[in-house]
Amino acid sequence: MEASVRVAVAAGAHDGAIDVVGVDCLAVCDRPITIAFAAPDKWSYVIGDVSGDDVAFDIVQAALAVGRSQHGVPAMVDRPEFFSAGVVARTPPASWRGM
């Protein structure tokens, strides 16, 4: 994530409700500004091509939606455009035992 976006997301992180952690690489080189959402016992997402007029606000809102949802899968209505269009991968929680 671009440093300026990371700083803006951290500033809007709702008093520690969201941890913003930079990583060197998510191996999605052709999709600038790639982010991941992860939480204990919830599905995780890698999302690429994150953009928009107020991208930091949208990232925070998406992270909060993931956190509020029971299994980490927020309703489509709670996902900003980049979330709906840019999912690279969704992975189950470590505790998931399949169907």
C-alpha positions as CSV (number, residue, x, y, z in Angstrom):
1,M,0.0,0.0,0.0
2,E,1.3,3.5,-0.8
3,A,2.7,5.1,2.3
4,S,0.3,8.1,2.1
5,V,-2.7,5.7,2.0
6,R,-1.3,3.6,4.9
7,V,-1.0,6.8,7.0
8,A,-4.5,7.9,6.2
9,V,-6.0,4.5,6.9
10,A,-4.1,4.3,10.3
11,A,-5.4,7.8,11.1
12,G,-9.0,6.7,10.5
13,A,-8.6,3.3,12.3
14,H,-11.2,4.0,14.9
15,D,-9.1,4.2,18.1
16,G,-7.3,0.9,17.5
17,A,-10.3,-1.1,16.2
18,I,-8.1,-1.8,13.1
19,D,-4.5,-2.7,13.0
20,V,-2.7,-1.3,9.9
21,V,0.4,-3.4,9.1
22,G,2.6,-2.8,6.1
23,V,4.2,-5.8,4.3
24,D,6.9,-5.9,1.7
25,C,4.9,-7.9,-0.9
26,L,1.6,-9.7,-1.4
27,A,2.8,-11.1,-4.7
28,V,0.2,-9.2,-6.7
29,C,2.7,-7.0,-8.6
30,D,0.3,-6.1,-11.5
31,R,-2.4,-4.7,-9.2
32,P,-1.2,-1.5,-7.5
33,I,-2.4,-0.9,-4.0
34,T,-3.2,-4.4,-2.8
35,I,-4.5,-4.9,0.7
36,A,-5.5,-7.8,2.9
37,F,-8.1,-8.1,5.6
38,A,-7.6,-10.8,8.3
39,A,-9.2,-11.4,11.7
40,P,-9.2,-14.4,14.0
41,D,-11.7,-17.1,13.1
42,K,-12.9,-15.2,10.0
43,W,-12.4,-15.5,6.3
44,S,-9.5,-13.4,5.0
45,Y,-9.3,-11.4,1.8
46,V,-6.6,-10.2,-0.6
47,I,-7.9,-7.3,-2.7
48,G,-6.1,-5.6,-5.5
49,D,-6.6,-2.5,-7.6
50,V,-7.7,-0.5,-4.6
51,S,-8.7,3.0,-5.7
52,G,-11.3,5.6,-5.4
53,D,-11.9,9.2,-4.5
54,D,-11.6,8.6,-0.7
55,V,-9.7,5.3,-0.7
56,A,-8.5,5.5,2.9
57,F,-12.1,6.0,4.2
58,D,-13.3,3.2,2.0
59,I,-10.6,0.8,3.3
60,V,-11.5,1.6,6.9
61,Q,-15.2,1.1,6.2
62,A,-14.5,-2.2,4.5
63,A,-12.3,-3.4,7.3
64,L,-15.0,-2.5,9.8
65,A,-17.5,-4.4,7.7
66,V,-15.3,-7.5,7.7
67,G,-14.9,-7.2,11.5
68,R,-18.6,-6.8,12.1
69,S,-19.6,-9.8,10.0
70,Q,-20.0,-13.1,11.8
71,H,-17.6,-15.0,9.5
72,G,-15.6,-12.2,7.9
73,V,-17.8,-12.1,4.8
74,P,-19.6,-8.8,4.7
75,A,-22.8,-8.2,2.8
76,M,-22.2,-7.0,-0.8
77,V,-24.0,-3.7,0.2
78,D,-21.3,-3.1,2.8
79,R,-18.4,-3.4,0.3
80,P,-17.0,-0.4,-1.5
81,E,-16.5,-0.7,-5.3
82,F,-12.9,-1.8,-5.0
83,F,-13.8,-4.6,-2.7
84,S,-16.6,-5.9,-5.0
85,A,-14.4,-5.7,-8.1
86,G,-10.9,-6.5,-6.8
87,V,-10.9,-9.7,-4.8
88,V,-7.8,-11.7,-5.7
89,A,-8.4,-14.4,-3.0
90,R,-10.6,-15.3,-0.1
91,T,-9.2,-17.9,2.3
92,P,-11.0,-19.7,5.1
93,P,-10.0,-19.3,8.8
94,A,-7.5,-21.7,10.2
95,S,-10.2,-23.3,12.3
96,W,-12.4,-24.1,9.2
97,R,-13.0,-27.8,8.7
98,G,-14.8,-27.7,5.4
99,M,-18.3,-28.7,4.5
